[in-house]
C-alpha cells in the first residue's frame, strides 16, 4: 500500500468556496483520494488534534477556528505523498508562501491558513485514525496509475 496523508480543507477555505480548487490541484498532481467527509469538527477532537501545541498562545484560537464551521477532511494516497502534499500546500501562512502553492495563491492571513496536511507518515497514521475508521477508506486502483506512478529509481549502484 502507498503512503497516506490527512488533508483538511479548513473552515476558511470552505467558507471562501475554495474546496473544489484545492481538490483539483491534488488530483492534477496525480494523488489518489481514498476517503472524504464534510464535518463540523467537535471541540474535543480539535483539542486532541492540536494537543502538541497546548502550551502555545495560538492553541485556543486554533481550536475555536477549527470548530467554527465545517471542514472537508480527506485521506489521499501515493508514494511519498506527505512530502508532495506539503510542497503543494506551501508555507504555514499565505503571506509567506510561494506563489504556485495553495497557501501562496489563496491565502494572505497571518492566522487562518486554509489547509492542513500531515507533517510525517507517522503523524498521518495517527491523524487519519482520529477522523476516519478503516471502513471509510476505500482501496482501489486508478485506471491511469501506470502513467502516474512508476517504481522509484534508486541512486545507489
Backbone as a printed PyTorch tensor [residue, N CA C, xyz], in Angstrom:
tensor([[[  0.8390,  -1.1760,   0.0000],
         [  0.0000,   0.0000,   0.0000],
         [  0.8880,   1.2460,   0.0000]],

        [[  0.4840,   2.2410,  -0.7490],
         [  1.2030,   3.5130,  -0.8100],
         [  0.9880,   4.3000,   0.4800]],

        [[  1.8070,   5.2940,   0.6760],
         [  1.7010,   6.1800,   1.8320],
         [  0.3970,   6.9860,   1.7680]],

        [[ -0.1280,   7.3090,   2.9470],
         [ -1.3490,   8.1100,   3.0400],
         [ -1.1030,   9.3490,   3.8810]],

        [[ -1.9230,  10.3740,   3.6430],
         [ -1.8580,  11.5910,   4.4440],
         [ -3.2620,  12.1220,   4.6870]],

        [[ -3.4070,  12.8370,   5.7830],
         [ -4.6580,  13.5280,   6.0710],
         [ -4.5460,  14.9460,   5.5420]],

        [[ -5.5360,  15.3540,   4.7900],
         [ -5.6550,  16.7270,   4.3140],
         [ -6.9790,  17.2580,   4.8490]],

        [[ -6.9320,  18.4260,   5.4800],
         [ -8.1520,  19.0700,   5.9510],
         [ -8.2770,  20.4090,   5.2380]],

        [[ -9.3440,  20.5780,   4.4980],
         [ -9.6810,  21.8850,   3.9540],
         [-10.4340,  22.5780,   5.0770]],

        [[ -9.7810,  23.5840,   5.6540],
         [-10.2420,  24.2120,   6.8880],
         [-11.4540,  25.1260,   6.6660]],

        [[-12.0820,  25.5600,   7.7690],
         [-13.2860,  26.3880,   7.6500],
         [-13.1270,  27.6270,   6.7670]],

        [[-11.9780,  28.2960,   6.8000],
         [-11.8260,  29.4980,   5.9760],
         [-11.8760,  29.1650,   4.4880]],

        [[-11.2710,  28.0540,   4.0880],
         [-11.2930,  27.6570,   2.6770],
         [-12.6800,  27.1850,   2.2510]],

        [[-13.3730,  26.4600,   3.1270],
         [-14.7470,  26.0260,   2.8140],
         [-15.6390,  27.2560,   2.6490]],

        [[-15.5310,  28.2040,   3.5940],
         [-16.3560,  29.4150,   3.5460],
         [-16.0370,  30.2880,   2.3300]],

        [[-14.8150,  30.2170,   1.8480],
         [-14.4060,  31.0160,   0.6850],
         [-14.6120,  30.2630,  -0.6320]],

        [[-15.2750,  29.1130,  -0.6080],
         [-15.5860,  28.3380,  -1.8160],
         [-14.3300,  27.8600,  -2.5450]],

        [[-13.2950,  27.4570,  -1.7950],
         [-12.0370,  27.0220,  -2.3950],
         [-11.8540,  25.5090,  -2.4140]],

        [[-12.7840,  24.7540,  -1.8540],
         [-12.5960,  23.2980,  -1.7520],
         [-12.3640,  22.6440,  -3.1130]],

        [[-13.1510,  22.9840,  -4.0890],
         [-13.0010,  22.3810,  -5.4170],
         [-11.6590,  22.6950,  -6.0520]],

        [[-11.2150,  23.9380,  -5.9080],
         [ -9.9220,  24.3280,  -6.4740],
         [ -8.7740,  23.5860,  -5.7850]],

        [[ -8.8760,  23.4230,  -4.4830],
         [ -7.8330,  22.7120,  -3.7410],
         [ -7.8080,  21.2390,  -4.1430]],

        [[ -8.9660,  20.6120,  -4.1980],
         [ -9.0360,  19.2080,  -4.6190],
         [ -8.4730,  19.0520,  -6.0330]],

        [[ -8.8080,  19.9650,  -6.9180],
         [ -8.3220,  19.8910,  -8.3020],
         [ -6.7950,  19.9070,  -8.3630]],

        [[ -6.1700,  20.6990,  -7.5190],
         [ -4.6960,  20.7450,  -7.5130],
         [ -4.1090,  19.4030,  -7.0970]],

        [[ -4.6920,  18.7920,  -6.0850],
         [ -4.1970,  17.4950,  -5.6270],
         [ -4.4380,  16.4280,  -6.6850]],

        [[ -5.5770,  16.4660,  -7.3410],
         [ -5.8690,  15.4960,  -8.4040],
         [ -4.9550,  15.6950,  -9.6050]],

        [[ -4.7110,  16.9400,  -9.9870],
         [ -3.8360,  17.2070, -11.1430],
         [ -2.4280,  16.6740, -10.9090]],

        [[ -1.9950,  16.6650,  -9.6550],
         [ -0.6740,  16.1250,  -9.3360],
         [ -0.6510,  14.6060,  -9.5350]],

        [[ -1.8260,  13.9820,  -9.4690],
         [ -1.9060,  12.5290,  -9.6230],
         [ -2.1470,  11.8050,  -8.3240]],

        [[ -2.4360,  12.5590,  -7.2490],
         [ -2.6850,  11.9370,  -5.9540],
         [ -4.0540,  11.2670,  -5.9560]],

        [[ -4.1930,  10.2190,  -5.1640],
         [ -5.4300,   9.4300,  -5.1610],
         [ -6.2260,   9.7120,  -3.8940]],

        [[ -7.4550,  10.1660,  -4.0710],
         [ -8.3770,  10.4040,  -2.9680],
         [ -8.9910,   9.0710,  -2.5570]],

        [[ -8.8420,   8.6980,  -1.2690],
         [ -9.3630,   7.4130,  -0.8180],
         [-10.4330,   7.5400,   0.2710]],

        [[-10.6390,   8.7710,   0.7830],
         [-11.7040,   8.9980,   1.7640],
         [-11.9740,  10.4980,   1.8550]],

        [[-13.2470,  10.8470,   2.1240],
         [-13.6060,  12.2560,   2.2820],
         [-14.9020,  12.3690,   3.0690]],

        [[-14.9690,  13.4290,   3.8960],
         [-16.2200,  13.7440,   4.5710],
         [-16.2140,  15.1920,   5.0320]],

        [[-17.3770,  15.7960,   4.9450],
         [-17.5800,  17.1550,   5.4180],
         [-18.0860,  17.0520,   6.8420]],

        [[-17.4380,  17.7910,   7.7520],
         [-17.8960,  17.7350,   9.1420],
         [-17.5460,  19.0020,   9.8920]],

        [[-18.3380,  19.2930,  10.8890],
         [-18.0020,  20.3350,  11.8440],
         [-17.2200,  19.6100,  12.9360]],

        [[-15.9510,  19.9070,  13.0470],
         [-15.0830,  19.1860,  13.9750],
         [-15.4910,  19.5110,  15.4120]],

        [[-15.7810,  18.4830,  16.2190],
         [-16.1250,  18.7180,  17.6240],
         [-14.9290,  19.2810,  18.3940]],

        [[-15.2100,  20.0760,  19.4220],
         [-14.1500,  20.7370,  20.1890],
         [-13.1420,  19.7460,  20.7620]],

        [[-13.6180,  18.6330,  21.3290],
         [-12.6830,  17.6770,  21.9320],
         [-11.7570,  17.0470,  20.8900]],

        [[-12.2450,  16.8800,  19.6710],
         [-11.4160,  16.3260,  18.5940],
         [-10.3810,  17.3710,  18.1540]],

        [[-10.7950,  18.6190,  18.0380],
         [ -9.8550,  19.6920,  17.6700],
         [ -8.7670,  19.8400,  18.7330]],

        [[ -9.1630,  19.7550,  19.9980],
         [ -8.1750,  19.8560,  21.0800],
         [ -7.1660,  18.7040,  20.9970]],

        [[ -7.6410,  17.5250,  20.6960],
         [ -6.7440,  16.3690,  20.5690],
         [ -5.8290,  16.5450,  19.3470]],

        [[ -6.3840,  17.0510,  18.2530],
         [ -5.6120,  17.2390,  17.0250],
         [ -4.4610,  18.2340,  17.2420]],

        [[ -4.7070,  19.2790,  18.0100],
         [ -3.6980,  20.3060,  18.2660],
         [ -3.0000,  20.1420,  19.6160]],

        [[ -3.1020,  18.9930,  20.2430],
         [ -2.5620,  18.7550,  21.5870],
         [ -1.0800,  19.0990,  21.7080]],

        [[ -0.2970,  18.8820,  20.6850],
         [  1.1390,  19.1830,  20.7360],
         [  1.3980,  20.6720,  20.9330]],

        [[  0.3920,  21.4950,  20.6360],
         [  0.5400,  22.9510,  20.7430],
         [ -0.2120,  23.5270,  21.9380]],

        [[ -0.6030,  22.6700,  22.8620],
         [ -1.4310,  23.0660,  24.0110],
         [ -0.8840,  24.2680,  24.7710]],

        [[  0.4300,  24.3870,  24.8980],
         [  1.0310,  25.4680,  25.6700],
         [  1.3250,  26.7210,  24.8380]],

        [[  0.9770,  26.6910,  23.5700],
         [  1.2330,  27.8350,  22.6940],
         [  0.0850,  28.8440,  22.7730]],

        [[  0.3770,  30.1190,  22.5750],
         [ -0.6880,  31.1370,  22.6550],
         [ -1.7490,  30.9910,  21.5630]],

        [[ -1.4220,  30.3050,  20.4720],
         [ -2.3960,  30.1490,  19.3870],
         [ -3.2970,  28.9260,  19.5580]],

        [[ -3.0800,  28.1350,  20.6220],
         [ -3.8550,  26.9020,  20.8040],
         [ -5.3590,  27.1670,  20.8840]],

        [[ -5.7990,  27.9880,  21.8020],
         [ -7.2380,  28.2550,  21.9690],
         [ -7.8440,  28.8880,  20.7140]],

        [[ -7.1950,  29.9070,  20.1100],
         [ -7.7530,  30.4380,  18.8590],
         [ -7.8350,  29.3830,  17.7540]],

        [[ -6.8670,  28.4810,  17.6830],
         [ -6.8910,  27.4310,  16.6560],
         [ -8.0650,  26.4790,  16.8760]],

        [[ -8.2970,  26.0980,  18.1120],
         [ -9.4320,  25.2190,  18.4280],
         [-10.7420,  25.9180,  18.0800]],

        [[-10.8650,  27.1730,  18.4730],
         [-12.0900,  27.9390,  18.1730],
         [-12.3160,  28.0370,  16.6600]],

        [[-11.2570,  28.3350,  15.9190],
         [-11.3360,  28.4380,  14.4650],
         [-11.7480,  27.1050,  13.8310]],

        [[-11.0890,  26.0230,  14.2180],
         [-11.3540,  24.7210,  13.5940],
         [-12.7530,  24.1890,  13.8960]],

        [[-13.3760,  24.6830,  14.9480],
         [-14.7260,  24.2280,  15.3080],
         [-15.8050,  25.2230,  14.8830]],

        [[-15.4150,  26.3080,  14.2240],
         [-16.3350,  27.4020,  13.9080],
         [-17.2610,  27.1460,  12.7300]],

        [[-16.8840,  26.2540,  11.8350],
         [-17.6540,  25.9960,  10.6140],
         [-17.1790,  24.6510,  10.0590]],

        [[-17.8720,  24.1190,   9.0600],
         [-17.4740,  22.8190,   8.5090],
         [-16.0800,  22.8320,   7.8720]],

        [[-15.4430,  21.6880,   7.9350],
         [-14.1730,  21.4180,   7.2560],
         [-14.3810,  20.1920,   6.3740]],

        [[-13.5920,  20.0910,   5.3230],
         [-13.6210,  18.9080,   4.4700],
         [-12.3790,  18.0960,   4.7840]],

        [[-12.5960,  16.9080,   5.3500],
         [-11.4990,  16.0270,   5.7440],
         [-11.3150,  14.9520,   4.6860]],

        [[-10.0620,  14.7140,   4.3240],
         [ -9.7840,  13.7630,   3.2500],
         [ -8.5350,  12.9450,   3.5530]],

        [[ -8.4970,  11.7600,   3.0030],
         [ -7.2980,  10.9280,   3.0190],
         [ -6.8660,  10.7660,   1.5670]],

        [[ -5.6040,  11.0890,   1.3130],
         [ -5.0210,  10.9730,  -0.0240],
         [ -3.8860,   9.9640,   0.0360]],

        [[ -3.6030,   9.3460,  -1.1090],
         [ -2.6320,   8.2590,  -1.1520],
         [ -1.7240,   8.3800,  -2.3670]],

        [[ -0.4480,   8.1070,  -2.1690],
         [  0.5650,   8.0000,  -3.2320],
         [  1.9010,   7.7280,  -2.5500]],

        [[  2.8480,   7.2010,  -3.2770],
         [  4.1970,   7.0530,  -2.7360],
         [  4.7560,   8.4460,  -2.4640]],

        [[  5.2470,   8.6650,  -1.2620],
         [  5.8320,   9.9530,  -0.9090],
         [  4.8310,  11.0870,  -0.7680]],

        [[  3.5760,  10.7590,  -0.5100],
         [  2.5290,  11.7840,  -0.5150],
         [  2.6990,  12.8640,   0.5480]],

        [[  3.2110,  12.5170,   1.7140],
         [  3.3430,  13.5340,   2.7680],
         [  4.2150,  14.6820,   2.2750]],

        [[  5.3780,  14.3690,   1.7340],
         [  6.2690,  15.4120,   1.2300],
         [  5.6700,  16.1410,   0.0330]],

        [[  5.0690,  15.4060,  -0.8920],
         [  4.4640,  16.0560,  -2.0570],
         [  3.3500,  17.0010,  -1.6420]],

        [[  2.4740,  16.5510,  -0.7630],
         [  1.3420,  17.3790,  -0.3430],
         [  1.8330,  18.6380,   0.3530]],

        [[  2.8410,  18.5250,   1.1900],
         [  3.3440,  19.6950,   1.9090],
         [  3.9540,  20.7240,   0.9460]],

        [[  4.5700,  20.2540,  -0.1220],
         [  5.0930,  21.1760,  -1.1390],
         [  3.9510,  21.8880,  -1.8670]],

        [[  2.8990,  21.1470,  -2.1880],
         [  1.7390,  21.7320,  -2.8700],
         [  1.0300,  22.7330,  -1.9570]],

        [[  0.9550,  22.4230,  -0.6670],
         [  0.2730,  23.2780,   0.3110],
         [  1.0380,  24.5830,   0.5110]],

        [[  2.3350,  24.5340,   0.6920],
         [  3.1440,  25.7360,   0.8850],
         [  3.3940,  26.0610,   2.3450]],

        [[  4.1430,  27.1220,   2.5850],
         [  4.4960,  27.5730,   3.9360],
         [  3.2440,  27.8210,   4.7650]],

        [[  3.4180,  27.8110,   6.0770],
         [  2.2960,  27.8590,   7.0140],
         [  1.3010,  28.9760,   6.7540]],

        [[  1.7590,  30.1720,   6.4570],
         [  0.8440,  31.2950,   6.2490],
         [  0.9940,  31.8680,   4.8510]],

        [[ -0.1220,  32.2560,   4.2800],
         [ -0.1660,  32.7140,   2.8960],
         [  0.7570,  33.8680,   2.5840]],

        [[  0.9510,  34.7940,   3.5220],
         [  1.8160,  35.9410,   3.2420],
         [  3.2650,  35.5130,   3.0650]],

        [[  3.6100,  34.3130,   3.5230],
         [  4.9630,  33.7850,   3.4290],
         [  5.1170,  32.7210,   2.3440]],

        [[  4.0090,  32.1730,   1.8910],
         [  4.0410,  31.0240,   0.9770],
         [  4.3510,  31.4440,  -0.4560]],

        [[  5.0420,  30.5750,  -1.1500],
         [  5.4250,  30.8320,  -2.5290],
         [  4.2150,  30.8050,  -3.4620]],

        [[  4.1810,  31.6930,  -4.4590],
         [  3.1510,  31.5970,  -5.4940],
         [  3.2220,  30.2140,  -6.1370]],

        [[  2.0860,  29.6880,  -6.4980],
         [  2.0220,  28.3440,  -7.0700],
         [  1.6260,  27.2950,  -6.0530]],

        [[  1.7440,  27.6360,  -4.7560],
         [  1.2680,  26.7340,  -3.7100],
         [ -0.1650,  27.1290,  -3.3510]],

        [[ -0.8790,  26.2320,  -2.6970],
         [ -2.2550,  26.5330,  -2.2940],
         [ -2.2900,  27.7610,  -1.3980]],

        [[ -1.4720,  27.7750,  -0.3640],
         [ -1.4710,  28.9160,   0.5580],
         [ -0.9160,  30.1680,  -0.1070]],

        [[  0.0590,  30.0150,  -0.9890],
         [  0.6290,  31.1680,  -1.6770],
         [ -0.3440,  31.8110,  -2.6460]],

        [[ -1.1900,  31.0160,  -3.2670],
         [ -2.1350,  31.5480,  -4.2430],
         [ -3.4490,  32.0130,  -3.6290]],

        [[ -3.8750,  31.3950,  -2.5190],
         [ -5.2020,  31.6910,  -1.9810],
         [ -5.1950,  32.3500,  -0.6110]],

        [[ -4.0410,  32.4290,   0.0650],
         [ -4.0320,  32.9070,   1.4370],
         [ -3.2050,  34.1520,   1.6480]],

        [[ -3.6280,  34.9750,   2.5900],
         [ -2.8270,  36.1270,   3.0000],
         [ -2.9460,  36.3830,   4.5030]],

        [[ -3.7510,  35.5970,   5.1830],
         [ -3.9630,  35.7710,   6.6180],
         [ -2.7440,  35.3240,   7.4050]],

        [[ -2.5460,  35.9550,   8.5580],
         [ -1.4970,  35.5260,   9.4580],
         [ -2.0400,  34.5840,  10.5330]],

        [[ -3.3140,  34.2460,  10.4540],
         [ -3.8960,  33.3280,  11.4290],
         [ -4.5620,  32.1280,  10.7280]],

        [[ -5.3310,  32.3810,   9.7030],
         [ -6.0580,  31.3180,   9.0080],
         [ -5.2250,  30.8600,   7.8180]],

        [[ -5.0660,  29.5280,   7.6780],
         [ -4.1650,  29.0660,   6.6230],
         [ -4.7480,  28.0050,   5.7050]],

        [[ -6.0590,  27.9510,   5.5840],
         [ -6.7810,  27.2360,   4.5400],
         [ -6.7740,  25.7130,   4.6050]],

        [[ -5.6330,  25.1200,   4.9230],
         [ -5.4920,  23.6750,   4.7230],
         [ -4.5000,  23.0760,   5.7160]],

        [[ -4.7590,  21.8530,   6.1150],
         [ -3.8260,  21.1000,   6.9490],
         [ -3.3550,  19.8960,   6.1570]],

        [[ -2.0780,  19.5840,   6.2760],
         [ -1.5190,  18.3560,   5.7380],
         [ -0.6160,  17.7370,   6.7850]],

        [[ -0.6990,  16.4500,   6.9680],
         [  0.1440,  15.7600,   7.9570],
         [  1.6110,  16.0720,   7.7000]],

        [[  2.4040,  16.1420,   8.7880],
         [  3.8120,  16.5060,   8.6390],
         [  4.7720,  15.3190,   8.5620]],

        [[  4.2610,  14.1140,   8.7360],
         [  5.1010,  12.9160,   8.6140],
         [  4.1810,  11.7150,   8.3960]],

        [[  4.7250,  10.6300,   7.8660],
         [  3.8940,   9.4300,   7.7170],
         [  3.3450,   8.9300,   9.0560]],

        [[  4.1290,   9.0760,  10.1330],
         [  3.6780,   8.6380,  11.4590],
         [  2.5220,   9.5150,  11.9490]],

        [[  2.6490,  10.8190,  11.7880],
         [  1.5530,  11.7280,  12.1590],
         [  0.3200,  11.4390,  11.3200]],

        [[  0.5250,  11.1730,  10.0410],
         [ -0.5980,  10.8900,   9.1440],
         [ -1.4100,   9.7020,   9.6440]],

        [[ -0.7310,   8.6380,  10.0370],
         [ -1.4420,   7.4550,  10.5440],
         [ -2.3140,   7.7970,  11.7430]],

        [[ -1.7450,   8.5410,  12.6870],
         [ -2.4880,   8.9270,  13.8950],
         [ -3.6490,   9.8630,  13.5540]],

        [[ -3.3810,  10.8560,  12.7140],
         [ -4.4140,  11.8220,  12.3610],
         [ -5.5480,  11.1720,  11.5790]],

        [[ -5.2090,  10.3150,  10.6570],
         [ -6.2490,   9.6190,   9.8810],
         [ -7.1360,   8.8160,  10.8210]],

        [[ -6.5260,   8.1000,  11.7680],
         [ -7.2930,   7.2920,  12.7240],
         [ -8.1890,   8.1480,  13.6200]],

        [[ -7.8410,   9.4170,  13.8190],
         [ -8.6760,  10.3140,  14.6340],
         [ -9.9760,  10.6990,  13.9300]],

        [[ -9.9520,  10.6800,  12.6060],
         [-11.1080,  11.1750,  11.8500],
         [-11.8110,  10.1170,  11.0010]],

        [[-11.1300,   9.0200,  10.6940],
         [-11.7080,   8.0100,   9.8030],
         [-11.5600,   6.6150,  10.3980]],

        [[-12.5970,   5.8180,  10.2590],
         [-12.4950,   4.4060,  10.6070],
         [-11.9710,   3.6690,   9.3690]],

        [[-11.3540,   2.5140,   9.5470],
         [-10.8070,   1.7960,   8.3910],
         [-11.8380,   1.5290,   7.2870]],

        [[-13.0960,   1.2950,   7.6540],
         [-14.0990,   1.0070,   6.6280],
         [-14.5340,   2.2550,   5.8390]],

        [[-14.0860,   3.4350,   6.2320],
         [-14.3890,   4.6560,   5.4870],
         [-13.3300,   4.9670,   4.4320]],

        [[-12.2480,   4.2130,   4.4330],
         [-11.1580,   4.4270,   3.4790],
         [-11.2480,   3.3500,   2.4110]],

        [[-11.3260,   3.7870,   1.1720],
         [-11.5560,   2.8640,   0.0580],
         [-10.2450,   2.5690,  -0.6570]],

        [[ -9.9410,   1.2930,  -0.7910],
         [ -8.7540,   0.8530,  -1.5100],
         [ -9.1760,   0.5010,  -2.9290]],

        [[ -8.6250,   1.1890,  -3.9010],
         [ -8.9690,   0.9420,  -5.2980],
         [ -7.7990,   1.3530,  -6.1720]],

        [[ -7.8430,   0.9620,  -7.4440],
         [ -6.7930,   1.3320,  -8.3880],
         [ -7.2970,   2.4290,  -9.3090]],

        [[ -6.4320,   3.3960,  -9.5820],
         [ -6.7430,   4.3970, -10.6030],
         [ -6.4200,   3.7890, -11.9600]],

        [[ -7.2700,   4.0210, -12.9430],
         [ -7.0260,   3.4220, -14.2520],
         [ -5.7770,   3.9900, -14.9230]],

        [[ -5.3490,   5.1790, -14.5260],
         [ -4.1540,   5.7760, -15.1220],
         [ -2.9110,   5.6340, -14.2400]],

        [[ -2.9770,   4.7280, -13.2580],
         [ -1.8620,   4.6030, -12.3120],
         [ -0.5470,   4.2020, -12.9840]],

        [[ -0.5990,   3.4500, -14.0620],
         [  0.6340,   3.0650, -14.7500],
         [  1.3500,   4.2890, -15.3170]],

        [[  0.5790,   5.3190, -15.6320],
         [  1.1690,   6.5450, -16.1740],
         [  1.5890,   7.5140, -15.0710]],

        [[  0.9270,   7.4180, -13.9340],
         [  1.2120,   8.3340, -12.8270],
         [  2.3430,   7.8550, -11.9350]],

        [[  2.3700,   6.5690, -11.6810],
         [  3.3050,   6.0280, -10.7030],
         [  4.2400,   5.0400, -11.3790]],

        [[  5.4940,   5.2140, -11.1330],
         [  6.4750,   4.2610, -11.6320],
         [  7.3490,   3.8690, -10.4520]],

        [[  8.0110,   2.7510, -10.5500],
         [  8.9040,   2.3720,  -9.4480],
         [  9.9420,   3.4530,  -9.2150]],

        [[ 10.2510,   3.6990,  -7.9650],
         [ 11.2740,   4.6980,  -7.6530],
         [ 12.6170,   4.2330,  -8.1770]],

        [[ 13.3620,   5.1700,  -8.6970],
         [ 14.6900,   4.8620,  -9.2220],
         [ 15.6930,   5.1210,  -8.1080]],

        [[ 16.4580,   4.1320,  -7.7970],
         [ 17.4530,   4.2550,  -6.7370],
         [ 18.7140,   4.8940,  -7.3070]],

        [[ 19.3010,   5.7970,  -6.5400],
         [ 20.5530,   6.4100,  -6.9720],
         [ 21.7470,   5.5740,  -6.5240]],

        [[ 21.4920,   4.5240,  -5.7690],
         [ 22.5700,   3.6520,  -5.3030],
         [ 22.9310,   2.6640,  -6.4090]],

        [[ 24.2100,   2.3890,  -6.5300],
         [ 24.6610,   1.4360,  -7.5640],
         [ 25.0570,   0.1360,  -6.9420]]])
